[in-house]
């Protein structure tokens, strides 16, 4: 009995081994801020040089970084609260995100997939814009690629709607279950 209790306590406290990983994600956020700053300066230089087409690509790169940072925060908050401990410092804060503490593991997976799809769509949009500039692509090739990329956007949009619907239904069922 004593050995079983000791093993159970060890297993329970082992969740704290994840804490350094979450602190590492904070470091990654700092690196993303630095990368964002570099990309922002590059975008400003392109605008000053009158290169509007490249400006759009630079803007998409910035959006990509912001979505990636949002994804990291979702993993950081939800993962820490689901697997390590509640974030008590945020309990009474007016800045506490509304979803914090309500995203379970399944909801976290849906949010991750949604974020990854959004990042992927931005990358496809960048490719789509670059394809329009490609001098070596034949009209037929360019048209086929544009249609394929467009269909990918449509499918991604439908999947986003399905994921939102699943997430909303899960939230309604959870709320009904608690009441």
Backbone as a printed PyTorch tensor [residue, N CA C, xyz], in Angstrom:
tensor([[[  0.8220,  -1.1990,   0.0000],
         [  0.0000,   0.0000,   0.0000],
         [  0.8610,   1.2570,   0.0000]],

        [[  1.9150,   1.2500,   0.8140],
         [  2.7880,   2.4150,   0.8680],
         [  3.5040,   2.6360,  -0.4600]],

        [[  3.9460,   1.5490,  -1.0930],
         [  4.6450,   1.6590,  -2.3620],
         [  3.7130,   2.1890,  -3.4500]],

        [[  2.4960,   1.7070,  -3.4820],
         [  1.5160,   2.1820,  -4.4660],
         [  1.2570,   3.6760,  -4.2720]],

        [[  1.1260,   4.0990,  -3.0140],
         [  0.8920,   5.5220,  -2.7300],
         [  2.0870,   6.3660,  -3.1830]],

        [[  3.2840,   5.8780,  -2.9480],
         [  4.4990,   6.5920,  -3.3620],
         [  4.5690,   6.7150,  -4.8870]],

        [[  4.2600,   5.6240,  -5.5710],
         [  4.2690,   5.6440,  -7.0450],
         [  3.2160,   6.6150,  -7.5720]],

        [[  2.0500,   6.5940,  -6.9830],
         [  0.9910,   7.5060,  -7.4200],
         [  1.3810,   8.9620,  -7.1950]],

        [[  1.9920,   9.2590,  -6.0550],
         [  2.4480,  10.6290,  -5.7910],
         [  3.5230,  11.0420,  -6.7960]],

        [[  4.4270,  10.1090,  -7.0900],
         [  5.4820,  10.3920,  -8.0670],
         [  4.8800,  10.6690,  -9.4370]],

        [[  3.9210,   9.8740,  -9.8410],
         [  3.2540,  10.0890, -11.1300],
         [  2.5410,  11.4410, -11.1290]],

        [[  1.8310,  11.7280, -10.0320],
         [  1.1040,  12.9920,  -9.9570],
         [  2.0580,  14.1830, -10.0280]],

        [[  3.1370,  14.1450,  -9.3070],
         [  4.0830,  15.2690,  -9.2940],
         [  4.9420,  15.3340, -10.5530]],

        [[  4.9770,  14.2560, -11.3380],
         [  5.7860,  14.2650, -12.5630],
         [  5.2810,  15.2720, -13.5840]],

        [[  4.0370,  15.7160, -13.4220],
         [  3.4960,  16.7180, -14.3550],
         [  4.3370,  17.9830, -14.3410]],

        [[  5.0150,  18.2690, -13.2310],
         [  5.8440,  19.4680, -13.1250],
         [  7.0770,  19.3910, -14.0200]],

        [[  7.3710,  18.2040, -14.5230],
         [  8.4720,  18.0880, -15.4840],
         [  8.1430,  18.8190, -16.7870]],

        [[  6.8630,  19.0660, -17.0250],
         [  6.4390,  19.8050, -18.2140],
         [  6.6680,  21.3130, -18.0740]],

        [[  6.7390,  21.8070, -16.8560],
         [  6.8520,  23.2540, -16.6280],
         [  8.0280,  23.8860, -17.3780]],

        [[  9.2340,  23.2960, -17.3790],
         [ 10.3270,  23.9200, -18.1360],
         [ 10.0470,  24.0120, -19.6440]],

        [[  9.2640,  23.0740, -20.1400],
         [  8.9100,  23.1150, -21.5660],
         [  8.0290,  24.3250, -21.8610]],

        [[  7.1030,  24.6190, -20.9540],
         [  6.2330,  25.7800, -21.1340],
         [  7.0210,  27.0820, -20.9830]],

        [[  7.9880,  27.0910, -20.0780],
         [  8.8690,  28.2650, -19.9610],
         [  9.6660,  28.4280, -21.2610]],

        [[ 10.0740,  27.3170, -21.8490],
         [ 10.7720,  27.3700, -23.1430],
         [  9.9100,  27.9880, -24.2320]],

        [[  8.5980,  27.7190, -24.1940],
         [  7.6950,  28.3290, -25.1770],
         [  7.6410,  29.8490, -25.0120]],

        [[  7.7910,  30.3270, -23.7800],
         [  7.8670,  31.7800, -23.5630],
         [  9.1060,  32.3230, -24.2770]],

        [[ 10.2110,  31.5800, -24.2050],
         [ 11.4260,  31.9690, -24.9280],
         [ 11.2050,  32.0100, -26.4290]],

        [[ 10.4500,  31.0560, -26.9380],
         [ 10.1320,  31.0360, -28.3690],
         [  9.3140,  32.2720, -28.7400]],

        [[  8.4000,  32.6930, -27.8570],
         [  7.6280,  33.9160, -28.1070],
         [  8.5530,  35.1300, -28.2210]],

        [[  9.5640,  35.1940, -27.3730],
         [ 10.5350,  36.2920, -27.4450],
         [ 11.2580,  36.2630, -28.7880]],

        [[ 11.6350,  35.0770, -29.2410],
         [ 12.2930,  34.9500, -30.5450],
         [ 11.3490,  35.3850, -31.6630]],

        [[ 10.0670,  35.0350, -31.5490],
         [  9.0800,  35.4550, -32.5590],
         [  8.9280,  36.9720, -32.5930]],

        [[  8.9910,  37.6060, -31.4340],
         [  8.9170,  39.0700, -31.3930],
         [ 10.1080,  39.6630, -32.1390]],

        [[ 11.2780,  39.1130, -31.9200],
         [ 12.4810,  39.5730, -32.6210],
         [ 12.3220,  39.3740, -34.1370]],

        [[ 11.8690,  38.1940, -34.5330],
         [ 11.6710,  37.8900, -35.9570],
         [ 10.6210,  38.8290, -36.5620]],

        [[  9.5570,  39.0950, -35.8160],
         [  8.5260,  40.0180, -36.2740],
         [  9.1300,  41.3990, -36.5210]],

        [[  9.9700,  41.8580, -35.5930],
         [ 10.6240,  43.1640, -35.7460],
         [ 11.4650,  43.2290, -37.0050]],

        [[ 12.2270,  42.1600, -37.2660],
         [ 13.0500,  42.1220, -38.4840],
         [ 12.1850,  42.1720, -39.7390]],

        [[ 11.1210,  41.3740, -39.7410],
         [ 10.2120,  41.3460, -40.8930],
         [  9.5030,  42.6880, -41.0740]],

        [[  9.1640,  43.3400, -39.9710],
         [  8.4950,  44.6360, -40.0420],
         [  9.4130,  45.6800, -40.6730]],

        [[ 10.6620,  45.7010, -40.2390],
         [ 11.6390,  46.6440, -40.8160],
         [ 11.8140,  46.3640, -42.3040]],

        [[ 11.8840,  45.1090, -42.6840],
         [ 12.0070,  44.7400, -44.0980],
         [ 10.7870,  45.2150, -44.8840]],

        [[  9.6030,  45.0530, -44.3100],
         [  8.3750,  45.4910, -44.9710],
         [  8.3880,  47.0050, -45.1770]],

        [[  8.7980,  47.7540, -44.1590],
         [  8.8630,  49.2140, -44.2730],
         [  9.8340,  49.6220, -45.3720]],

        [[ 10.9620,  48.9330, -45.4650],
         [ 11.9330,  49.2710, -46.5140],
         [ 11.3600,  48.9980, -47.8990]],

        [[ 10.5710,  47.9400, -48.0440],
         [  9.9410,  47.6470, -49.3260],
         [  8.9020,  48.7040, -49.6830]],

        [[  8.1630,  49.1820, -48.6910],
         [  7.1650,  50.2280, -48.9390],
         [  7.8720,  51.5140, -49.3650]],

        [[  8.9510,  51.8490, -48.6780],
         [  9.6900,  53.0700, -49.0150],
         [ 10.3100,  53.0020, -50.4010]],

        [[ 10.6240,  51.7940, -50.8580],
         [ 11.1810,  51.6130, -52.2020],
         [ 10.0940,  51.5130, -53.2620]],

        [[  8.8300,  51.5920, -52.8500],
         [  7.7230,  51.5890, -53.8020],
         [  7.3670,  50.2200, -54.3380]],

        [[  7.7740,  49.1710, -53.6530],
         [  7.4820,  47.8130, -54.1170],
         [  6.2320,  47.2910, -53.3970]],

        [[  5.0600,  47.6650, -53.9280],
         [  3.7990,  47.3190, -53.2820],
         [  3.4930,  45.8280, -53.3050]],

        [[  3.9140,  45.1550, -54.3830],
         [  3.6370,  43.7230, -54.4960],
         [  4.3650,  42.9450, -53.3990]],

        [[  5.5960,  43.3040, -53.1630],
         [  6.3780,  42.6370, -52.1190],
         [  5.8190,  42.9970, -50.7460]],

        [[  5.2360,  44.1960, -50.6270],
         [  4.6130,  44.6090, -49.3720],
         [  3.5490,  43.6060, -48.9410]],

        [[  2.7250,  43.1520, -49.8770],
         [  1.6750,  42.1850, -49.5590],
         [  2.2830,  40.8850, -49.0570]],

        [[  3.3490,  40.4330, -49.7140],
         [  4.0140,  39.2130, -49.2600],
         [  4.6170,  39.3950, -47.8740]],

        [[  5.2000,  40.5670, -47.6290],
         [  5.7610,  40.8550, -46.3040],
         [  4.6660,  40.8930, -45.2480]],

        [[  3.5370,  41.4900, -45.5920],
         [  2.4120,  41.5580, -44.6570],
         [  1.9130,  40.1570, -44.3140]],

        [[  1.8410,  39.2880, -45.3040],
         [  1.4240,  37.9080, -45.0550],
         [  2.4210,  37.1880, -44.1540]],

        [[  3.7050,  37.5010, -44.3170],
         [  4.7210,  36.9110, -43.4350],
         [  4.5020,  37.3640, -41.9970]],

        [[  4.1460,  38.6420, -41.8080],
         [  3.8620,  39.1450, -40.4610],
         [  2.6360,  38.4630, -39.8650]],

        [[  1.5950,  38.3100, -40.6870],
         [  0.3850,  37.6250, -40.2130],
         [  0.6990,  36.1860, -39.8050]],

        [[  1.5620,  35.5520, -40.5730],
         [  2.0000,  34.2000, -40.2630],
         [  2.6510,  34.1360, -38.8800]],

        [[  3.5170,  35.0910, -38.5980],
         [  4.2020,  35.1270, -37.3140],
         [  3.2110,  35.3840, -36.1660]],

        [[  2.2380,  36.2670, -36.4020],
         [  1.2370,  36.5480, -35.3700],
         [  0.4020,  35.2980, -35.0880]],

        [[ -0.0220,  34.6000, -36.1350],
         [ -0.7970,  33.3720, -35.9350],
         [  0.0260,  32.3170, -35.2010]],

        [[  1.2980,  32.2400, -35.5220],
         [  2.1710,  31.2960, -34.8490],
         [  2.3080,  31.6590, -33.3640]],

        [[  2.4230,  32.9500, -33.0690],
         [  2.4990,  33.3940, -31.6720],
         [  1.1970,  33.0810, -30.9390]],

        [[  0.0570,  33.2900, -31.5970],
         [ -1.2360,  32.9440, -31.0000],
         [ -1.3140,  31.4480, -30.7110]],

        [[ -0.8360,  30.6530, -31.6430],
         [ -0.8170,  29.2030, -31.4700],
         [  0.0270,  28.8230, -30.2570]],

        [[  1.1810,  29.4590, -30.1190],
         [  2.0370,  29.1870, -28.9670],
         [  1.3330,  29.5370, -27.6530]],

        [[  0.6370,  30.6710, -27.6310],
         [ -0.0820,  31.0600, -26.4120],
         [ -1.1950,  30.0800, -26.0650]],

        [[ -1.8980,  29.6080, -27.0740],
         [ -2.9530,  28.6290, -26.8330],
         [ -2.3610,  27.3690, -26.2160]],

        [[ -1.2590,  26.8960, -26.7810],
         [ -0.6040,  25.7010, -26.2510],
         [ -0.0630,  25.9690, -24.8500]],

        [[  0.5360,  27.1380, -24.6700],
         [  1.1200,  27.4980, -23.3800],
         [  0.0610,  27.5460, -22.2860]],

        [[ -1.0010,  28.3160, -22.4990],
         [ -2.0460,  28.4560, -21.4790],
         [ -2.8070,  27.1480, -21.2670]],

        [[ -3.3260,  26.6050, -22.3510],
         [ -4.1670,  25.4110, -22.2360],
         [ -3.3690,  24.2050, -21.7690]],

        [[ -2.2040,  24.0350, -22.3450],
         [ -1.3810,  22.8920, -21.9540],
         [ -0.9820,  22.9540, -20.5010]],

        [[ -0.5390,  24.1110, -20.0630],
         [ -0.1330,  24.2620, -18.6670],
         [ -1.3110,  24.0040, -17.7300]],

        [[ -2.4580,  24.6120, -18.0420],
         [ -3.6230,  24.4280, -17.1680],
         [ -4.1870,  23.0100, -17.2260]],

        [[ -4.1010,  22.3490, -18.3590],
         [ -4.6360,  20.9920, -18.4700],
         [ -3.7060,  19.9430, -17.8720]],

        [[ -2.3970,  20.1760, -17.9590],
         [ -1.4650,  19.1130, -17.5850],
         [ -0.5920,  19.4210, -16.3770]],

        [[ -0.4350,  20.6800, -16.0070],
         [  0.4620,  21.0130, -14.9020],
         [ -0.3250,  21.5810, -13.7250]],

        [[ -0.8610,  22.7840, -13.8600],
         [ -1.5300,  23.4320, -12.7420],
         [ -2.3640,  24.6050, -13.2490]],

        [[ -3.3370,  25.0090, -12.4660],
         [ -4.1170,  26.2120, -12.8020],
         [ -3.1970,  27.4220, -12.7090]],

        [[ -3.4510,  28.3990, -13.5380],
         [ -2.6840,  29.6420, -13.4950],
         [ -3.4540,  30.5980, -12.5840]],

        [[ -3.1240,  30.5500, -11.3120],
         [ -3.8570,  31.3310, -10.3140],
         [ -3.6640,  32.8320, -10.4910]],

        [[ -2.5270,  33.2380, -11.0480],
         [ -2.2540,  34.6720, -11.2460],
         [ -3.2860,  35.3050, -12.1760]],

        [[ -3.9340,  34.4880, -12.9970],
         [ -4.8990,  35.0210, -13.9660],
         [ -6.3390,  34.9250, -13.4730]],

        [[ -6.5600,  34.2960, -12.3380],
         [ -7.9230,  34.0490, -11.8650],
         [ -8.7900,  35.2980, -11.8240]],

        [[ -8.2890,  36.3810, -11.2410],
         [ -9.1030,  37.5810, -11.0600],
         [ -8.6830,  38.7190, -11.9780]],

        [[ -7.8480,  38.4140, -12.9430],
         [ -7.3600,  39.4490, -13.8520],
         [ -8.4310,  39.8160, -14.8810]],

        [[ -8.5730,  41.1050, -15.1370],
         [ -9.5130,  41.5400, -16.1760],
         [ -8.9710,  41.2140, -17.5680]],

        [[ -7.6870,  40.9460, -17.6530],
         [ -7.0640,  40.6250, -18.9380],
         [ -7.0980,  39.1330, -19.2620]],

        [[ -7.6430,  38.3480, -18.3750],
         [ -7.6790,  36.8970, -18.5860],
         [ -8.4780,  36.6010, -19.8540]],

        [[ -7.8740,  35.8340, -20.7970],
         [ -8.6260,  35.4540, -22.0050],
         [ -9.8790,  34.6580, -21.6200]],

        [[-10.9680,  34.9140, -22.3200],
         [-12.2520,  34.2970, -21.9790],
         [-12.2010,  32.7730, -22.0660]],

        [[-11.3510,  32.2320, -22.9380],
         [-11.3120,  30.7900, -23.1500],
         [-10.3830,  30.0820, -22.1740]],

        [[ -9.5950,  30.8580, -21.4340],
         [ -8.6060,  30.2610, -20.5410],
         [ -9.3060,  29.4600, -19.4500]],

        [[ -8.8610,  28.2500, -19.2550],
         [ -9.4510,  27.3820, -18.2560],
         [-10.6440,  26.5940, -18.7570]],

        [[-11.0870,  26.8660, -19.9870],
         [-12.2420,  26.1520, -20.5320],
         [-11.8610,  25.2240, -21.6800]],

        [[-10.6220,  25.3120, -22.1560],
         [-10.2010,  24.4960, -23.2870],
         [ -9.6110,  23.1960, -22.7540]],

        [[-10.3320,  22.0830, -23.0010],
         [ -9.8100,  20.7870, -22.5930],
         [ -8.8850,  20.2470, -23.6870]],

        [[ -8.3900,  19.0370, -23.5080],
         [ -7.4220,  18.4820, -24.4570],
         [ -8.0090,  18.3710, -25.8590]],

        [[ -9.2530,  17.9430, -25.9490],
         [ -9.8990,  17.8240, -27.2520],
         [-10.0750,  19.2050, -27.9010]],

        [[-10.5270,  20.1780, -27.1090],
         [-10.6660,  21.5400, -27.6160],
         [ -9.3270,  22.1230, -28.0370]],

        [[ -8.2770,  21.7900, -27.2840],
         [ -6.9330,  22.2480, -27.6320],
         [ -6.5220,  21.7090, -28.9990]],

        [[ -6.8240,  20.4360, -29.2450],
         [ -6.4920,  19.8530, -30.5500],
         [ -7.2300,  20.5730, -31.6700]],

        [[ -8.5020,  20.8940, -31.4530],
         [ -9.2760,  21.5980, -32.4830],
         [ -8.6830,  22.9840, -32.7320]],

        [[ -8.3100,  23.6970, -31.6560],
         [ -7.7120,  25.0240, -31.8180],
         [ -6.3720,  24.9170, -32.5360]],

        [[ -5.5890,  23.9040, -32.2260],
         [ -4.3040,  23.7070, -32.8950],
         [ -4.4990,  23.4540, -34.3880]],

        [[ -5.4410,  22.5850, -34.7100],
         [ -5.6950,  22.2820, -36.1170],
         [ -6.1720,  23.5360, -36.8450]],

        [[ -7.0610,  24.2950, -36.2110],
         [ -7.5390,  25.5410, -36.8230],
         [ -6.4090,  26.5190, -37.0660]],

        [[ -5.5230,  26.6610, -36.0960],
         [ -4.3850,  27.5740, -36.2550],
         [ -3.4470,  27.0990, -37.3480]],

        [[ -3.2010,  25.8020, -37.3860],
         [ -2.3140,  25.2680, -38.4210],
         [ -2.9120,  25.4470, -39.8140]],

        [[ -4.2210,  25.2730, -39.9280],
         [ -4.8790,  25.4930, -41.2190],
         [ -4.7620,  26.9690, -41.6100]],

        [[ -4.9640,  27.8740, -40.6550],
         [ -4.8580,  29.3110, -40.9580],
         [ -3.4430,  29.6560, -41.4150]],

        [[ -2.4480,  29.1220, -40.7480],
         [ -1.0540,  29.3640, -41.1440],
         [ -0.8030,  28.7990, -42.5320]],

        [[ -1.3160,  27.6090, -42.7790],
         [ -1.1510,  26.9760, -44.0890],
         [ -1.8240,  27.7880, -45.1890]],

        [[ -3.0060,  28.3290, -44.8930],
         [ -3.7270,  29.1380, -45.8870],
         [ -2.9300,  30.3940, -46.2220]],

        [[ -2.3200,  30.9990, -45.2150],
         [ -1.5090,  32.1890, -45.4820],
         [ -0.3060,  31.8310, -46.3560]],

        [[  0.3120,  30.6990, -46.0710],
         [  1.4360,  30.2530, -46.9080],
         [  0.9760,  30.0030, -48.3430]],

        [[ -0.2000,  29.3860, -48.5000],
         [ -0.7360,  29.1600, -49.8440],
         [ -1.0320,  30.4810, -50.5450]],

        [[ -1.5640,  31.4430, -49.8070],
         [ -1.8460,  32.7510, -50.3870],
         [ -0.5550,  33.4100, -50.8600]],

        [[  0.4950,  33.2850, -50.0780],
         [  1.7990,  33.8240, -50.5050],
         [  2.2540,  33.1490, -51.7910]],

        [[  2.1120,  31.8060, -51.8430],
         [  2.4860,  31.0740, -53.0570],
         [  1.6240,  31.5080, -54.2310]],

        [[  0.3380,  31.7170, -53.9800],
         [ -0.5960,  32.1490, -55.0160],
         [ -0.1630,  33.4960, -55.5920]],

        [[  0.2220,  34.4180, -54.7330],
         [  0.6740,  35.7380, -55.1870],
         [  1.9810,  35.6250, -55.9590]],

        [[  2.8880,  34.7870, -55.4640],
         [  4.1660,  34.6060, -56.1580],
         [  3.9660,  33.9220, -57.5040]],

        [[  2.9850,  33.0400, -57.5840],
         [  2.6860,  32.3590, -58.8380],
         [  2.2610,  33.3520, -59.9130]],

        [[  1.5510,  34.3780, -59.5000],
         [  1.1070,  35.3880, -60.4570],
         [  2.2980,  36.1140, -61.0820]],

        [[  3.4180,  36.1520, -60.3760],
         [  4.6110,  36.8290, -60.8860],
         [  5.5220,  35.9270, -61.7110]],

        [[  5.3220,  34.6080, -61.6080],
         [  6.2390,  33.6600, -62.2370],
         [  6.1980,  33.7900, -63.7630]],

        [[  7.3180,  34.2070, -64.3190],
         [  7.4160,  34.4130, -65.7780],
         [  7.6140,  33.1040, -66.5190]],

        [[  8.0870,  32.0750, -65.8220],
         [  8.4300,  30.8160, -66.4840],
         [  7.2590,  29.8510, -66.5870]],

        [[  6.2220,  30.0920, -65.8070],
         [  5.0600,  29.2050, -65.8470],
         [  4.2170,  29.5100, -67.0760]],

        [[  3.7760,  28.4550, -67.7300],
         [  2.8930,  28.6550, -68.8720],
         [  1.5150,  29.0480, -68.3490]],

        [[  0.6920,  29.5910, -69.2160],
         [ -0.6450,  30.0150, -68.8190],
         [ -1.4390,  28.8240, -68.2920]],

        [[ -1.3240,  27.6690, -68.9450],
         [ -2.0390,  26.4710, -68.5060],
         [ -1.5940,  26.0110, -67.1310]],

        [[ -0.2750,  25.9770, -66.9290],
         [  0.2520,  25.5680, -65.6260],
         [ -0.2060,  26.5280, -64.5280]],

        [[ -0.0900,  27.8090, -64.8210],
         [ -0.4770,  28.8200, -63.8330],
         [ -1.9610,  28.6930, -63.5020]],

        [[ -2.7840,  28.4660, -64.5250],
         [ -4.2260,  28.3320, -64.3040],
         [ -4.5480,  27.1100, -63.4460]],

        [[ -3.9060,  25.9890, -63.7490],
         [ -4.1330,  24.7670, -62.9680],
         [ -3.7410,  24.9940, -61.5110]],

        [[ -2.5700,  25.5930, -61.2900],
         [ -2.1180,  25.8420, -59.9230],
         [ -3.0450,  26.8130, -59.1970]],

        [[ -3.5150,  27.8290, -59.9020],
         [ -4.4320,  28.7850, -59.2750],
         [ -5.7410,  28.1210, -58.8670]],

        [[ -6.2610,  27.2620, -59.7300],
         [ -7.5030,  26.5570, -59.4170],
         [ -7.2880,  25.6190, -58.2330]],

        [[ -6.1770,  24.8800, -58.2230],
         [ -5.8840,  23.9730, -57.1170],
         [ -5.7220,  24.7330, -55.7970]],

        [[ -5.0300,  25.8380, -55.8510],
         [ -4.8410,  26.6380, -54.6430],
         [ -6.1740,  27.2150, -54.1820]],

        [[ -6.9850,  27.6730, -55.1320],
         [ -8.2990,  28.2130, -54.7810],
         [ -9.1730,  27.1290, -54.1420]],

        [[ -9.1710,  25.9300, -54.7160],
         [ -9.9560,  24.8370, -54.1440],
         [ -9.4580,  24.4800, -52.7410]],

        [[ -8.1590,  24.5900, -52.5380],
         [ -7.6010,  24.3520, -51.2070],
         [ -8.1370,  25.3720, -50.2240]],

        [[ -8.2400,  26.6490, -50.6550],
         [ -8.8240,  27.6820, -49.8000],
         [-10.2800,  27.3490, -49.4750]],

        [[-11.0230,  26.9150, -50.4650],
         [-12.4390,  26.5950, -50.2550],
         [-12.5790,  25.4400, -49.2680]],

        [[-11.8050,  24.3710, -49.4780],
         [-11.8680,  23.2150, -48.5770],
         [-11.4370,  23.6330, -47.1700]],

        [[-10.3960,  24.4460, -47.0700],
         [ -9.9450,  24.9150, -45.7570],
         [-11.0320,  25.7320, -45.0710]],

        [[-11.7210,  26.5750, -45.8160],
         [-12.8080,  27.3700, -45.2520],
         [-13.9320,  26.4960, -44.7330]],

        [[-14.2830,  25.4740, -45.4950],
         [-15.3410,  24.5550, -45.0650],
         [-14.8920,  23.8090, -43.8050]],

        [[-13.6420,  23.3610, -43.7930],
         [-13.1400,  22.6530, -42.6100],
         [-13.1010,  23.5700, -41.3910]],

        [[-12.7680,  24.8440, -41.5970],
         [-12.8100,  25.8120, -40.5060],
         [-14.2280,  25.9150, -39.9370]],

        [[-15.2050,  25.9940, -40.8280],
         [-16.5940,  26.0920, -40.3860],
         [-17.0050,  24.8330, -39.6160]],

        [[-16.5750,  23.6690, -40.0900],
         [-16.8930,  22.4170, -39.4050],
         [-16.2310,  22.3940, -38.0260]],

        [[-14.9800,  22.8230, -37.9470],
         [-14.2880,  22.8500, -36.6550],
         [-14.9630,  23.8200, -35.6860]],

        [[-15.3810,  24.9770, -36.1760],
         [-16.1110,  25.9210, -35.3250],
         [-17.4200,  25.3220, -34.8410]],

        [[-18.1240,  24.6410, -35.7340],
         [-19.3810,  24.0000, -35.3750],
         [-19.1520,  22.9320, -34.3110]],

        [[-18.1070,  22.1110, -34.4840],
         [-17.7770,  21.0810, -33.4910],
         [-17.4380,  21.7310, -32.1540]],

        [[-16.6220,  22.7670, -32.2010],
         [-16.2230,  23.4570, -30.9790],
         [-17.4250,  24.0810, -30.2690]],

        [[-18.2960,  24.7330, -31.0230],
         [-19.5020,  25.3410, -30.4400],
         [-20.4090,  24.2810, -29.8150]],

        [[-20.5890,  23.1630, -30.4990],
         [-21.4440,  22.0870, -29.9740],
         [-20.8420,  21.4740, -28.7150]],

        [[-19.5160,  21.3270, -28.6900],
         [-18.8540,  20.7980, -27.4990],
         [-19.0550,  21.7560, -26.3290]],

        [[-18.9450,  23.0620, -26.5960],
         [-19.1280,  24.0570, -25.5320],
         [-20.5600,  24.0290, -25.0110]],

        [[-21.5310,  23.9040, -25.9140],
         [-22.9360,  23.8440, -25.4940],
         [-23.2120,  22.5930, -24.6650]],

        [[-22.6590,  21.4540, -25.0820],
         [-22.8560,  20.2100, -24.3350],
         [-22.1940,  20.3030, -22.9660]],

        [[-21.0010,  20.8850, -22.9070],
         [-20.3060,  21.0360, -21.6200],
         [-21.0770,  21.9560, -20.6910]],

        [[-21.6240,  23.0330, -21.2530],
         [-22.4000,  23.9840, -20.4300],
         [-23.6720,  23.3060, -19.9280]],

        [[-24.3470,  22.5480, -20.7860],
         [-25.5600,  21.8450, -20.3960],
         [-25.2560,  20.7850, -19.3390]],

        [[-24.0900,  20.1580, -19.4680],
         [-23.6930,  19.1220, -18.5110],
         [-23.4230,  19.7040, -17.1330]],

        [[-22.8530,  20.9110, -17.0780],
         [-22.5460,  21.5650, -15.8060],
         [-23.7870,  22.1140, -15.1260]],

        [[-24.8220,  22.4090, -15.9110],
         [-26.0670,  22.9570, -15.3350],
         [-26.9540,  21.8830, -14.9210]]])
